[in-house]
Amino acid sequence: MTGGDRNVKNSYDLVVKNGNVVLSGEVMRLDIGVLEGKIAAIGENLTITSDSNVIDAEGQYVLPGMIDMHVHFNEPTMGHWEGFRSGSAALAAGGCTTYADMPLNGNPPTVNEAALKLKAEAACGNSAIDYVLWGGLVPGNLDDLETLAAAGVTGFKAFLSNPGGEGEGRFREVDNNTLYQGMKTIASLGGILALHAESEDITAALSADAERDGRNTAGDFAACRPPEAELEAVARALLYSERTGCRLHFVHISTAAAIEMIHSAKLRGLDVSAETCPHYLILNETHMENLGPVAKCAPPLRSEEEREKLWKVLSEGKIDLVASDHSPCPTELKLKEDLSFFEAWGGISGAQSSLELMFHEGVAVRGLPVTLISKLLAELPAKRFGMQDRKGSIAVGLDADLVLLDPNRSYKLDAEDLLYRHKHSPYIGLTLSCKVTATICRGNIVYTAEDGVIIGDGGQWLRINEGQLIR
């Protein structure tokens, strides 16, 4: 029991009753009382008055809302790929209550304060749930890092390999000097750097060879981005972290060997963390070959053996969090008939399905504790990125960010179920053993399976400074 029916008036705005509440380390059948957007009480048989809205969660899990630390919503300018309104609605329908938007296709990308302001203006009033915003590290913006940090970005994102895209102002990969100098500056600011860790030297050379030889299948693409490219980039970044003291977060790690390398660095005292994604845990390279570019991403999907190894290190607690890396695009950039696999956009649309996928495969299929899956999706992201005093757990005093999940409501995912602007995903056609039935953000019901998504007044931008939430 983490709290009782202690509100003086014994009156709550919302009561979630009879749920199997997923706490940190245990599951208990409890009620949750919500007042003014916060969890006010957790206990058995909480008092209900005529003023209380009541949700009966009988037979369902009540989990802390997912915190997805890696999505790409492409405003400003590129909202026709995916904007805050459609993207956040999809997240809410999937049980997410907070997300982090990373720079990639927005134009201009968030590499200076002016661009961050445009991004924040696009999000304001258009997000169903709360959010944080990443800044970027690119060649030429070292002098902008301090102002971005002061403006409240949650951290900085850099690519070690070419992120693709065309035109002036596109988000670019860093060279070694920018990476090293940027890490020194970010360390001095108390910030954190998120890294797409693939070696540009390796991937560019292999891709050039494939293009010259006319090799352009899914298997050829995977061969051009081998595990060694990930391992080399991770090793180099860890060396720089050791020398600069910069905190690092490695995004979408696809191999167990890289996870082990990061975990070993952590044991040596480095302040580093590792993220993987549902697509590396659910899919393999055969899916990429069979489904085509809809399953194309970088790093690419790996072998079935590698997928099993990832689950092993996850079960051992060596992965710090799971995030979607939702990287959408217009359908024609994936499925146009004359596109080769190499020419198709490389990104997976999956933000709406993360929690259900992880529960289905992790809990229902593999028998892992629901508390572990909840920890990876909510508690650990909150702690890593300075939100633990408001988000990530079900505890008195924290934001009432809750998701109801029915473990016995199976369904087949169809394209019409998806709320993305462009309804393509490699998960279409999968039968999932569970279903998100309601999502609550700061006490507001933002999604129900019956009524759909309710944007309302919109989510809040949670600004971060020196690793702490700005109130």
Sine and cosine of phi, psi and omega as CSV:
sin_phi,cos_phi,sin_psi,cos_psi,sin_omega,cos_omega
0.00,0.00,0.80,-0.60,-0.04,-1.00
-0.95,-0.32,0.04,1.00,0.03,-1.00
0.09,-1.00,0.38,-0.93,-0.03,-1.00
-0.87,-0.49,-0.17,-0.99,0.01,-1.00
-0.99,0.13,0.96,0.29,-0.21,-0.98
-0.96,-0.28,0.00,1.00,0.03,-1.00
-0.89,0.45,0.72,-0.69,-0.11,-0.99
-0.85,0.53,-0.67,0.74,-0.06,-1.00
-1.00,0.08,-0.11,0.99,-0.08,-1.00
0.76,0.65,0.61,0.79,0.00,-1.00
-0.74,-0.68,0.73,-0.68,-0.03,-1.00
-0.83,-0.56,0.48,-0.88,0.10,-0.99
-0.93,0.37,-0.59,0.81,-0.06,-1.00
-0.56,-0.83,0.66,-0.75,0.12,-0.99
-0.79,-0.61,0.82,-0.57,0.12,-0.99
-0.98,-0.19,0.92,-0.40,-0.16,-0.99
-0.96,-0.29,0.50,-0.87,0.25,-0.97
0.91,0.41,0.32,0.95,-0.03,-1.00
-1.00,0.04,0.37,-0.93,0.16,-0.99
-1.00,0.07,1.00,-0.05,-0.19,-0.98
-0.99,0.16,0.81,-0.58,-0.04,-1.00
-1.00,-0.01,0.98,-0.22,0.03,-1.00
-1.00,-0.08,-0.05,-1.00,0.02,-1.00
-0.98,0.22,1.00,-0.10,0.06,-1.00
0.98,-0.20,-0.12,0.99,0.02,-1.00
-0.41,-0.91,0.33,-0.95,0.05,-1.00
-0.87,-0.50,0.79,-0.62,-0.02,-1.00
-0.71,-0.70,0.56,-0.83,0.08,-1.00
-0.99,0.17,0.94,-0.33,-0.13,-0.99
-0.57,-0.82,0.21,-0.98,0.19,-0.98
-0.97,-0.26,0.44,-0.90,0.05,-1.00
-0.80,-0.59,0.84,-0.55,0.04,-1.00
-0.98,-0.20,0.76,-0.65,-0.06,-1.00
-0.90,-0.44,0.75,-0.66,0.04,-1.00
-0.67,-0.74,0.81,-0.58,0.04,-1.00
0.80,0.61,0.68,0.73,0.11,-0.99
0.99,0.12,-0.07,1.00,-0.04,-1.00
-0.91,-0.40,0.39,-0.92,0.14,-0.99
-0.97,0.25,0.91,-0.41,-0.07,-1.00
-0.99,-0.11,-0.45,0.89,-0.02,-1.00
-0.35,-0.94,0.53,-0.85,0.11,-0.99
-0.71,-0.71,0.85,-0.53,-0.03,-1.00
-0.04,-1.00,-0.09,-1.00,0.02,-1.00
-1.00,-0.03,0.69,-0.73,0.12,-0.99
0.80,0.59,0.80,0.60,0.06,-1.00
-0.88,0.48,0.52,-0.85,-0.01,-1.00
-0.93,0.37,0.74,-0.68,0.04,-1.00
-0.89,-0.45,0.75,-0.66,0.07,-1.00
-0.93,-0.37,0.10,-0.99,-0.01,-1.00
-0.92,0.40,-0.29,0.96,0.01,-1.00
-0.99,0.12,-0.19,0.98,-0.12,-0.99
-1.00,0.02,0.71,-0.70,0.23,-0.97
-0.99,0.13,0.72,-0.70,-0.11,-0.99
-0.85,-0.52,0.75,-0.67,0.14,-0.99
-0.89,-0.45,0.83,-0.55,0.04,-1.00
-1.00,-0.01,0.91,-0.41,-0.04,-1.00
-0.98,-0.19,0.41,0.91,-0.01,-1.00
-0.77,0.63,0.80,-0.60,0.05,-1.00
0.98,0.18,0.04,1.00,-0.04,-1.00
-0.90,-0.44,0.39,-0.92,0.18,-0.98
-0.99,0.11,0.61,-0.79,0.17,-0.99
-0.91,-0.42,0.93,-0.36,-0.08,-1.00
-0.92,-0.38,0.38,-0.93,0.20,-0.98
-0.90,0.44,0.62,-0.79,0.00,-1.00
-0.84,0.55,0.62,-0.79,0.02,-1.00
-0.90,0.44,0.57,-0.82,0.14,-0.99
-0.92,-0.40,0.96,-0.27,-0.03,-1.00
-1.00,-0.08,0.97,-0.26,-0.11,-0.99
-1.00,0.09,0.20,0.98,-0.09,-1.00
-0.45,-0.89,1.00,0.01,0.16,-0.99
-0.73,-0.68,0.38,-0.93,0.05,-1.00
-0.86,-0.52,0.98,-0.19,0.18,-0.98
-0.98,-0.21,0.75,-0.66,-0.37,-0.93
-0.99,-0.14,0.29,0.96,0.14,-0.99
-0.99,0.16,0.51,-0.86,0.04,1.00
-0.98,0.18,0.29,-0.96,0.15,-0.99
0.99,0.17,-0.63,0.78,-0.12,-0.99
-0.95,-0.32,0.47,0.88,-0.01,-1.00
-0.90,0.44,-0.27,0.96,0.07,-1.00
-0.95,0.32,-0.23,0.97,0.16,-0.99
-0.99,0.16,-0.80,0.61,0.12,-0.99
-0.18,-0.98,0.80,-0.60,0.03,-1.00
-0.95,-0.32,0.04,-1.00,-0.03,-1.00
-0.89,0.45,-0.61,0.79,-0.08,-1.00
-0.92,0.40,-0.78,0.63,-0.02,-1.00
-0.95,0.32,-0.67,0.75,-0.04,-1.00
-0.91,0.42,-0.68,0.73,-0.02,-1.00
-0.95,0.32,-0.51,0.86,0.07,-1.00
-0.90,0.44,-0.68,0.73,0.04,-1.00
-0.88,0.47,-0.68,0.74,0.03,-1.00
-0.88,0.47,-0.71,0.71,0.01,-1.00
-0.87,0.50,-0.66,0.75,0.02,-1.00
-0.91,0.41,-0.35,0.94,0.03,-1.00
-0.99,-0.12,0.13,0.99,0.06,-1.00
1.00,-0.01,0.29,0.96,0.02,-1.00
-0.99,-0.11,0.66,-0.75,0.01,-1.00
-0.87,-0.49,-0.18,0.98,0.07,-1.00
-0.53,-0.85,0.64,-0.77,0.03,-1.00
-0.63,-0.77,0.27,-0.96,0.03,-1.00
-0.86,-0.52,0.86,-0.51,0.03,-1.00
-1.00,0.04,0.81,-0.59,-0.01,-1.00
-0.96,-0.28,0.59,-0.80,0.01,-1.00
-0.94,0.35,0.63,-0.78,0.15,-0.99
-0.30,-0.96,-0.95,0.31,-0.12,-0.99
-0.98,-0.21,-0.20,0.98,0.08,-1.00
-0.86,0.52,0.57,-0.82,-0.04,-1.00
-0.73,-0.68,0.93,-0.36,0.12,0.99
-0.99,0.17,0.49,-0.87,0.07,-1.00
-0.94,0.33,0.38,-0.92,-0.12,-0.99
-0.98,0.19,0.93,0.36,0.00,-1.00
-0.93,-0.37,0.08,1.00,0.12,-0.99
-0.45,-0.89,0.14,-0.99,-0.12,-0.99
-0.91,0.41,-0.61,0.79,0.00,-1.00
-0.89,0.46,-0.67,0.74,0.02,-1.00
-0.93,0.37,-0.61,0.80,0.06,-1.00
-0.88,0.48,-0.64,0.77,0.02,-1.00
-0.88,0.48,-0.66,0.75,0.04,-1.00
-0.90,0.44,-0.65,0.76,0.04,-1.00
-0.89,0.45,-0.71,0.70,-0.02,-1.00
-0.90,0.43,-0.62,0.79,0.03,-1.00
-0.91,0.42,-0.61,0.80,0.03,-1.00
-0.92,0.39,-0.56,0.83,-0.03,-1.00
-0.98,0.20,-0.54,0.84,-0.14,-0.99
-0.86,0.51,0.85,-0.53,0.02,-1.00
0.98,0.18,-0.02,1.00,-0.06,-1.00
-0.89,-0.46,0.14,0.99,-0.03,-1.00
-0.92,-0.39,0.76,-0.65,0.01,-1.00
-0.94,0.34,-0.41,0.91,-0.12,-0.99
-0.69,-0.72,0.11,-0.99,-0.04,-1.00
-0.96,0.28,0.34,-0.94,-0.09,-1.00
-0.43,-0.90,0.37,-0.93,0.21,-0.98
-0.83,-0.55,0.33,-0.95,-0.06,-1.00
-0.84,-0.54,0.75,-0.66,0.10,-0.99
-1.00,0.06,0.53,-0.85,0.25,-0.97
-1.00,-0.09,0.04,-1.00,-0.02,-1.00
-0.84,-0.54,0.46,-0.89,0.17,-0.99
-0.91,-0.41,0.89,-0.45,0.01,-1.00
-0.67,-0.74,0.30,-0.95,0.09,-1.00
-0.82,0.57,0.78,-0.62,0.07,-1.00
0.99,-0.13,-0.06,1.00,-0.04,-1.00
-0.90,-0.44,0.38,0.92,0.01,-1.00
-0.84,0.54,-0.59,0.81,-0.03,-1.00
-0.96,0.27,-0.17,0.99,0.00,-1.00
-1.00,-0.06,-0.17,0.98,-0.12,-0.99
-0.90,0.43,-0.65,0.76,-0.04,-1.00
-0.91,0.42,-0.68,0.73,-0.01,-1.00
-0.93,0.37,-0.59,0.81,0.07,-1.00
-0.90,0.44,-0.67,0.74,0.02,-1.00
-0.89,0.47,-0.69,0.72,0.00,-1.00
-0.91,0.42,-0.48,0.88,-0.01,-1.00
-0.98,0.20,-0.20,0.98,0.15,-0.99
0.95,-0.30,0.34,0.94,0.08,-1.00
-0.91,0.41,0.48,-0.88,-0.04,-1.00
-0.97,0.23,-0.30,0.95,0.00,-1.00
0.21,-0.98,-0.28,-0.96,-0.07,-1.00
-0.79,-0.62,0.58,-0.81,-0.01,-1.00
-0.90,-0.43,0.68,-0.73,0.08,-1.00
-0.67,-0.74,0.52,-0.85,0.10,-0.99
-0.97,-0.25,0.71,-0.71,0.14,-0.99
-1.00,-0.07,-0.13,0.99,0.11,-0.99
-0.79,-0.62,0.30,-0.95,-0.05,-1.00
-0.87,0.49,0.87,-0.50,-0.02,-1.00
-0.98,0.19,-0.03,1.00,-0.02,-1.00
1.00,0.08,-0.12,-0.99,-0.05,-1.00
1.00,0.03,0.24,-0.97,-0.05,-1.00
-0.69,-0.73,0.29,-0.96,0.16,-0.99
0.99,-0.11,0.29,-0.96,0.01,-1.00
-0.92,0.39,0.65,-0.76,0.04,-1.00
1.00,0.06,0.00,1.00,0.00,-1.00
-0.91,0.41,0.38,-0.92,0.05,-1.00
-0.95,0.30,0.81,-0.59,-0.14,-0.99
-0.89,-0.46,0.37,-0.93,0.09,-1.00
-0.96,0.27,0.35,-0.94,0.01,-1.00
-1.00,-0.06,0.54,-0.84,0.22,-0.98
-1.00,0.08,0.15,-0.99,-0.08,-1.00
-0.89,0.46,-0.62,0.79,0.00,-1.00
-0.92,0.39,-0.70,0.72,0.05,-1.00
-0.87,0.49,-0.66,0.75,0.01,-1.00
-0.87,0.49,-0.76,0.65,-0.06,-1.00
-0.92,0.40,-0.75,0.67,-0.01,-1.00
-0.91,0.41,-0.62,0.78,0.05,-1.00
-0.89,0.45,-0.64,0.76,0.02,-1.00
-0.91,0.40,-0.59,0.81,0.08,-1.00
-0.89,0.46,-0.70,0.72,-0.01,-1.00
-0.92,0.39,-0.72,0.70,-0.02,-1.00
-0.89,0.46,-0.62,0.79,0.07,-1.00
-0.88,0.48,-0.66,0.75,-0.01,-1.00
-0.92,0.39,-0.39,0.92,0.01,-1.00
-1.00,-0.01,-0.06,1.00,-0.06,-1.00
0.95,0.30,0.38,0.93,-0.08,-1.00
-1.00,-0.06,-0.17,-0.99,-0.01,-1.00
-0.67,-0.74,0.59,-0.81,0.01,-1.00
-0.91,-0.40,0.81,-0.59,0.10,-0.99
-0.99,-0.13,0.71,-0.70,-0.12,-0.99
-0.82,-0.58,0.77,-0.63,0.30,-0.96
-0.99,0.13,0.95,-0.30,-0.20,-0.98
-0.97,-0.23,1.00,0.04,0.22,-0.98
-0.66,-0.75,0.67,-0.75,-0.02,-1.00
-0.96,0.30,0.87,-0.49,0.05,-1.00
-0.90,0.43,-0.62,0.79,0.01,-1.00
-0.86,0.52,-0.70,0.71,-0.03,-1.00
-0.95,0.33,-0.78,0.63,-0.08,-1.00
-0.92,0.40,-0.61,0.79,-0.01,-1.00
-0.92,0.38,-0.67,0.74,-0.01,-1.00
-0.91,0.41,-0.71,0.71,-0.01,-1.00
-0.92,0.40,-0.61,0.79,0.02,-1.00
-0.92,0.39,-0.62,0.78,0.04,-1.00
-0.90,0.44,-0.65,0.76,0.04,-1.00
-0.89,0.45,-0.68,0.73,-0.01,-1.00
-0.90,0.43,-0.67,0.74,0.01,-1.00
-0.89,0.45,-0.67,0.75,0.01,-1.00
-0.89,0.46,-0.60,0.80,-0.06,-1.00
-1.00,0.00,-0.02,1.00,0.00,-1.00
0.96,0.29,0.43,0.90,0.03,-1.00
-1.00,-0.09,0.90,-0.44,-0.11,-0.99
-0.58,-0.81,0.48,0.88,0.04,-1.00
-1.00,0.05,0.07,-1.00,0.07,-1.00
-0.87,0.50,-0.68,0.74,0.02,-1.00
-0.90,0.43,-0.59,0.81,0.04,-1.00
-0.91,0.41,-0.65,0.76,0.03,-1.00
-0.87,0.49,-0.72,0.69,0.00,-1.00
-0.88,0.48,-0.62,0.78,-0.01,-1.00
-0.92,0.39,-0.42,0.91,0.03,-1.00
-0.99,0.16,-0.18,0.98,0.03,-1.00
-0.77,-0.64,0.91,0.42,-0.11,-0.99
-0.96,0.28,0.24,-0.97,0.06,-1.00
-0.80,0.60,-0.54,0.84,-0.02,-1.00
-0.87,0.49,-0.54,0.84,0.03,-1.00
-0.91,0.43,-0.62,0.79,0.05,-1.00
-0.94,0.35,-0.70,0.71,-0.05,-1.00
-0.90,0.43,-0.66,0.75,0.01,-1.00
-0.89,0.45,-0.70,0.71,-0.03,-1.00
-0.92,0.40,-0.65,0.76,0.03,-1.00
-0.89,0.45,-0.71,0.70,-0.01,-1.00
-0.87,0.48,-0.68,0.74,-0.01,-1.00
-0.91,0.42,-0.70,0.72,-0.01,-1.00
-0.91,0.41,-0.61,0.79,0.04,-1.00
-0.90,0.43,-0.63,0.78,0.07,-1.00
-0.87,0.49,-0.72,0.69,0.02,-1.00
-0.89,0.45,-0.61,0.79,0.03,-1.00
-0.89,0.45,-0.67,0.74,0.02,-1.00
-0.89,0.47,-0.61,0.80,-0.04,-1.00
-0.98,0.19,-0.51,0.86,-0.11,-0.99
-0.97,-0.23,-0.34,0.94,-0.09,-1.00
0.98,0.19,0.22,0.98,-0.04,-1.00
-0.98,0.22,0.73,-0.68,0.12,-0.99
-0.94,0.34,0.67,-0.74,-0.05,-1.00
-0.81,-0.59,0.57,-0.82,0.17,-0.99
-0.76,-0.64,0.88,-0.48,-0.01,-1.00
-1.00,-0.03,0.86,-0.51,-0.04,-1.00
-1.00,0.03,0.38,-0.92,0.09,-1.00
0.54,0.84,0.81,0.58,0.08,-1.00
-0.94,0.35,0.72,-0.69,-0.15,-0.99
-0.93,-0.37,-0.08,1.00,-0.06,-1.00
-0.77,-0.64,0.59,-0.81,0.04,-1.00
-0.91,0.42,-0.54,0.84,-0.01,-1.00
-0.89,0.45,-0.63,0.77,0.05,-1.00
-0.93,0.37,-0.63,0.78,0.07,-1.00
-0.87,0.50,-0.70,0.71,0.01,-1.00
-0.89,0.46,-0.62,0.78,0.02,-1.00
-0.90,0.44,-0.68,0.73,0.01,-1.00
-0.93,0.36,-0.65,0.76,0.02,-1.00
-0.89,0.45,-0.65,0.76,0.04,-1.00
-0.89,0.45,-0.64,0.77,0.05,-1.00
-0.89,0.45,-0.61,0.79,0.03,-1.00
-0.89,0.45,-0.66,0.75,0.02,-1.00
-0.91,0.40,-0.42,0.91,0.06,-1.00
-0.99,0.15,-0.07,1.00,0.06,-1.00
0.95,-0.30,0.00,1.00,0.04,-1.00
-0.97,0.26,0.59,-0.81,-0.01,-1.00
-1.00,0.00,0.99,0.14,-0.09,-1.00
-0.72,-0.69,0.40,-0.91,0.02,-1.00
-0.58,-0.81,0.33,-0.94,-0.06,-1.00
-0.75,-0.66,0.69,-0.73,0.04,-1.00
-0.89,-0.46,0.60,-0.80,0.27,-0.96
-0.81,-0.58,-0.01,-1.00,-0.13,-0.99
-0.79,-0.61,0.42,-0.91,0.04,-1.00
-0.82,0.57,-0.56,0.83,-0.07,-1.00
-0.92,0.40,-0.48,0.88,0.06,-1.00
-0.98,0.21,-0.34,0.94,-0.02,-1.00
-1.00,-0.10,-0.34,0.94,-0.06,-1.00
-0.96,-0.28,-0.59,0.80,-0.12,-0.99
-0.92,-0.38,0.25,-0.97,0.08,-1.00
-0.66,-0.76,-0.06,-1.00,-0.10,-0.99
-0.91,0.42,-0.42,0.91,0.07,-1.00
-0.92,0.40,-0.63,0.78,0.09,-1.00
-0.87,0.48,-0.65,0.76,0.00,-1.00
-0.88,0.47,-0.65,0.76,0.02,-1.00
-0.94,0.35,-0.63,0.77,-0.06,-1.00
-0.98,0.18,-0.61,0.80,-0.06,-1.00
-1.00,0.05,-0.40,0.91,-0.01,-1.00
0.99,0.11,-0.38,-0.93,-0.14,-0.99
-0.87,0.49,-0.29,0.96,0.06,-1.00
-0.88,0.47,-0.36,0.93,0.03,-1.00
-0.95,-0.30,0.31,0.95,0.02,-1.00
-1.00,0.09,0.73,-0.68,0.06,-1.00
-0.42,-0.91,0.17,-0.99,0.05,-1.00
-0.72,-0.70,0.81,-0.59,-0.09,1.00
-0.84,0.53,0.37,-0.93,-0.05,-1.00
-0.97,0.24,0.26,-0.97,0.15,-0.99
-0.86,0.51,0.58,-0.82,-0.09,-1.00
-0.96,-0.28,-0.11,-0.99,-0.03,-1.00
-0.94,0.35,0.28,-0.96,0.07,-1.00
-0.89,0.46,-0.60,0.80,0.06,-1.00
-0.87,0.49,-0.66,0.75,0.00,-1.00
-0.93,0.38,-0.61,0.79,0.05,-1.00
-0.86,0.51,-0.69,0.73,0.01,-1.00
-0.91,0.41,-0.61,0.79,0.03,-1.00
-0.90,0.44,-0.61,0.80,0.04,-1.00
-0.89,0.45,-0.67,0.74,0.04,-1.00
-0.89,0.46,-0.58,0.81,0.00,-1.00
-0.90,0.43,-0.76,0.65,-0.01,-1.00
-0.93,0.37,-0.49,0.87,0.08,-1.00
-0.90,0.43,-0.72,0.69,-0.02,-1.00
-0.91,0.40,-0.38,0.92,0.02,-1.00
-1.00,0.06,0.01,1.00,0.04,-1.00
0.99,0.16,0.35,0.94,-0.06,-1.00
-1.00,-0.07,-0.14,0.99,0.10,-0.99
-0.98,-0.19,0.71,-0.70,-0.11,-0.99
-1.00,0.04,-0.53,0.85,0.01,-1.00
-0.27,-0.96,0.31,-0.95,0.06,-1.00
-0.87,-0.49,0.75,-0.66,-0.01,-1.00
-0.69,-0.73,0.34,-0.94,-0.15,-0.99
-0.98,0.18,-0.51,0.86,-0.22,-0.97
0.76,0.65,0.75,0.66,0.03,-1.00
-0.89,0.45,0.92,-0.39,-0.07,-1.00
-0.76,-0.65,0.99,0.13,-0.17,-0.99
-0.99,0.12,0.20,-0.98,0.10,-0.99
-0.30,-0.95,0.28,-0.96,0.14,-0.99
-0.84,0.54,0.58,-0.81,-0.11,-0.99
-0.85,0.53,-0.57,0.82,-0.04,-1.00
-0.90,0.43,-0.40,0.92,0.03,-1.00
-0.98,0.22,-0.14,0.99,0.09,-1.00
-0.97,-0.26,-0.67,0.74,-0.28,-0.96
-0.87,-0.49,0.09,1.00,0.05,-1.00
-0.85,0.53,0.69,-0.73,-0.20,-0.98
-0.87,0.49,-0.60,0.80,-0.10,-0.99
-1.00,0.02,0.13,0.99,0.03,-1.00
-0.99,0.17,0.73,-0.68,0.20,-0.98
-0.99,0.17,0.23,-0.97,0.02,-1.00
-0.87,0.50,-0.61,0.79,-0.01,-1.00
-0.92,0.38,-0.57,0.82,-0.05,-1.00
-0.98,0.21,-0.44,0.90,-0.04,-1.00
-0.90,0.43,0.50,-0.87,0.03,-1.00
-0.89,0.46,0.67,-0.74,-0.04,-1.00
-0.98,-0.21,1.00,0.01,0.06,-1.00
-0.19,-0.98,0.57,-0.82,-0.05,-1.00
-0.96,-0.28,0.73,-0.69,0.12,-0.99
-1.00,0.00,0.92,-0.39,-0.09,-1.00
-0.47,-0.88,0.09,1.00,-0.17,-0.98
-0.87,0.49,-0.52,0.85,-0.08,-1.00
-0.96,0.27,-0.29,0.96,-0.18,-0.98
-0.94,-0.33,-0.02,1.00,-0.18,-0.98
-0.85,0.53,-0.79,0.62,-0.06,-1.00
-0.90,0.44,-0.72,0.69,-0.02,-1.00
-0.90,0.44,-0.64,0.77,0.05,-1.00
-0.89,0.46,-0.71,0.70,-0.04,-1.00
-0.93,0.37,-0.61,0.79,0.05,-1.00
-0.93,0.37,-0.72,0.70,-0.03,-1.00
-0.86,0.51,-0.82,0.57,-0.08,-1.00
-0.97,0.24,-0.64,0.76,-0.08,-1.00
-0.98,0.22,-0.71,0.70,-0.09,-1.00
-1.00,-0.05,-0.83,0.56,-0.11,-0.99
-0.94,0.35,-0.66,0.75,-0.07,-1.00
-1.00,0.04,-0.72,0.69,-0.15,-0.99
-0.99,-0.17,-0.15,0.99,0.08,-1.00
0.96,0.26,0.36,0.93,0.05,-1.00
-0.96,0.27,0.42,-0.91,0.00,-1.00
-0.91,0.42,0.67,-0.74,0.06,-1.00
-0.89,0.46,-0.45,0.90,0.04,-1.00
-0.91,0.42,-0.56,0.83,0.04,-1.00
-0.93,0.37,-0.71,0.71,0.01,-1.00
-0.89,0.45,-0.67,0.74,0.04,-1.00
-0.88,0.47,-0.65,0.76,0.00,-1.00
-0.88,0.47,-0.69,0.73,-0.02,-1.00
-0.93,0.36,-0.49,0.87,-0.08,-1.00
-1.00,-0.09,-0.28,0.96,-0.10,-0.99
-0.68,-0.74,-0.87,0.49,-0.13,-0.99
-0.89,0.45,-0.75,0.66,-0.05,-1.00
-0.94,0.35,-0.66,0.75,0.11,-0.99
-0.85,0.53,-0.66,0.76,0.01,-1.00
-0.88,0.47,-0.70,0.72,-0.01,-1.00
-0.93,0.37,-0.64,0.77,-0.06,-1.00
-0.92,0.38,-0.52,0.85,-0.12,-0.99
-0.90,-0.44,0.48,0.88,0.22,-0.98
0.95,0.30,0.42,0.91,-0.02,-1.00
-0.92,-0.39,0.14,0.99,-0.17,-0.99
-0.92,0.38,-0.31,0.95,0.04,-1.00
-0.99,0.12,-0.03,1.00,0.06,-1.00
-0.75,-0.66,-0.51,0.86,-0.21,-0.98
-0.78,-0.62,0.24,-0.97,0.26,-0.97
0.99,-0.13,-0.24,0.97,-0.03,-1.00
-0.58,-0.81,0.32,-0.95,0.12,-0.99
-0.99,-0.15,0.98,-0.20,-0.04,-1.00
-0.46,-0.89,0.51,-0.86,0.00,-1.00
-0.86,0.50,0.74,-0.67,0.02,-1.00
0.99,-0.15,-0.32,0.95,0.03,-1.00
-1.00,0.09,0.30,-0.95,0.09,-1.00
-0.83,0.56,0.62,-0.79,0.04,-1.00
-0.99,0.15,0.96,0.28,0.05,-1.00
-0.97,-0.24,0.97,-0.25,-0.16,-0.99
-0.72,-0.70,0.49,-0.87,0.11,-0.99
-0.72,-0.70,0.72,-0.69,0.08,-1.00
-0.99,-0.15,0.77,-0.64,-0.04,-1.00
-0.77,-0.64,0.85,-0.53,0.03,-1.00
-1.00,0.02,0.92,-0.39,-0.07,-1.00
-0.97,0.25,-0.13,0.99,-0.06,-1.00
-0.88,-0.47,0.27,0.96,-0.01,-1.00
-0.95,-0.30,1.00,0.09,-0.04,-1.00
-0.99,0.14,0.46,-0.89,0.05,-1.00
-0.33,-0.94,0.37,-0.93,0.10,-1.00
-0.99,-0.10,0.79,-0.62,-0.02,-1.00
-0.96,0.27,0.87,-0.50,0.04,-1.00
-0.94,-0.35,0.35,-0.94,-0.01,-1.00
-0.84,0.54,-0.61,0.79,-0.03,-1.00
-0.93,0.36,-0.24,0.97,0.08,-1.00
-0.97,0.26,-0.37,0.93,-0.13,-0.99
-0.99,0.13,0.64,-0.77,-0.02,-1.00
-0.98,-0.22,0.13,0.99,0.05,-1.00
-0.89,0.45,0.38,-0.93,0.09,-1.00
-0.88,0.47,-0.59,0.81,0.03,-1.00
-0.85,-0.52,0.89,-0.45,-0.25,-0.97
-1.00,0.01,0.91,0.42,0.14,-0.99
-0.81,-0.58,0.56,-0.83,-0.01,-1.00
-0.21,-0.98,0.60,-0.80,0.06,-1.00
-0.93,0.36,-0.18,0.98,-0.03,-1.00
-1.00,0.02,-0.17,0.99,0.02,-1.00
-0.85,0.52,0.74,-0.67,-0.02,-1.00
0.99,-0.16,-0.25,0.97,0.04,-1.00
-0.96,0.29,0.61,-0.79,0.14,-0.99
-0.99,-0.11,0.87,-0.49,-0.02,-1.00
-0.97,-0.25,0.59,-0.81,-0.11,-0.99
-1.00,0.04,0.04,1.00,-0.10,-0.99
-0.58,-0.82,0.22,-0.98,-0.04,-1.00
-0.50,-0.87,0.76,-0.65,0.17,-0.99
-0.94,0.34,0.81,-0.58,-0.02,-1.00
-0.95,-0.30,-0.34,0.94,0.04,-1.00
-0.33,-0.94,0.57,-0.82,0.07,-1.00
-0.77,-0.64,0.73,-0.68,-0.07,-1.00
-0.81,-0.58,0.83,-0.55,0.01,-1.00
-0.88,-0.48,0.89,-0.45,-0.05,-1.00
0.78,0.62,0.67,0.74,0.05,-1.00
0.99,0.13,-0.11,0.99,0.01,-1.00
-1.00,-0.09,0.78,-0.63,0.06,-1.00
-0.97,0.25,0.94,-0.34,-0.08,-1.00
-0.97,-0.23,-0.18,0.98,0.05,-1.00
-0.40,-0.92,0.67,-0.74,0.28,-0.96
-0.71,-0.70,0.49,-0.87,-0.01,-1.00
-0.89,0.46,-0.44,0.90,-0.02,-1.00
-0.99,0.12,-0.65,0.76,-0.13,-0.99
-0.97,-0.25,-0.20,0.98,-0.02,-1.00
0.99,0.12,-0.37,-0.93,-0.10,-1.00
-1.00,0.00,0.66,-0.75,0.05,-1.00
-0.87,-0.49,0.95,-0.30,-0.04,-1.00
-0.93,0.36,-0.67,0.74,0.00,-1.00
0.88,0.47,-0.64,-0.76,0.00,-1.00
-0.98,0.19,-0.08,1.00,0.06,-1.00
1.00,-0.03,0.35,-0.94,0.03,-1.00
-0.97,0.24,0.19,-0.98,-0.02,-1.00
-0.97,-0.24,0.57,-0.82,0.15,-0.99
-0.99,0.15,0.88,-0.48,0.03,-1.00
-1.00,-0.09,0.98,-0.20,-0.05,-1.00
-0.99,0.14,0.60,-0.80,-0.07,-1.00
-0.90,-0.43,0.65,-0.76,0.11,-0.99
-0.66,-0.76,0.84,-0.55,-0.02,-1.00
0.78,0.63,0.70,0.72,0.10,-1.00
0.97,0.22,0.13,0.99,-0.02,-1.00
-0.81,-0.59,0.56,-0.83,0.01,-1.00
-0.94,0.35,0.74,-0.67,0.07,-1.00
-1.00,0.08,0.85,-0.52,-0.02,-1.00
-0.99,0.10,0.00,0.00,0.00,0.00
